[in-house]
């Protein structure tokens, strides 16, 4: 009796335990469902509410994303916050260079194709018929500028006797520009996720800038010094070593703080100023060629654009003058991004001019 009762009591205890376990499982499932139903609220916070690693510019007072989940950060590319234009200025620039890459793969990379296909100067769009952009450019350009124009002579010297030249240096430049601009956009999108992501993405951003500077040197140096292989190798090696040293220096975690803004800008400007050396060498060798004069003029414009953009970045103007006024639109970093894209396009035109010039010369050590 006792044995039977004991056995029955044990069964009751087992049943009670099973019921309790089932209740706990059901409760846990309900809690999980409730948590899934609660969506993350995408709040934008003020500067004072940020953790120290996100406090980069005290003159940008509001509209910060702070440690959002990755999914919400991805979606934030289509919302308004103080990084929206930082993301899209370089993302838009990347799209321009992707378009140039596609155009270069389908047509001859030349000045007339760049200007005609891009319609940068908007010359009589009605003259463009079907895909004959080169013909339309050649017909409309002389009406706007006299034949004494340097650029007119640059374009019309590209005749039937032009030689084929390797295009891989041009594509290396385009690839470097695309990588730099995409990495910059991605960094501005995800750097606020966590301290670890912040450090990772700004390191990638600095590496992307070094990559773009390096690849920018390759194309013009390759074409200009094609008959001087020793000098070409010297400049390739020098810029690669300098860019690598700059990247290693800026990868230091200690330099990730906004306090080193001036130092980082100085490193990149110094790296870019190395271009004065091959530019001066080019002027000595080929300065009497109109093509080279145009290309050097474009490179000077590029340097000015980079310098002005860096000046806005370091001085943090205009937000320094009116804190909080330029949180969403018009901040120094956004202005800096626009100047970077403009400078890259100036370098793009310079490279195309050099390529057209090289096509018109006898084949050398290409």
Helices and strands as residue ranges (DSSP letters): H 2-37, E 44-45, G 47-49, G 52-54, E 64-65, H 70-75, G 76-78, H 84-106, H 111-118, G 125-127, H 133-144, H 150-156, H 168-190, H 195-224, H 229-250, G 253-256, G 258-260, H 261-273, H 275-286, H 290-315, H 332-359
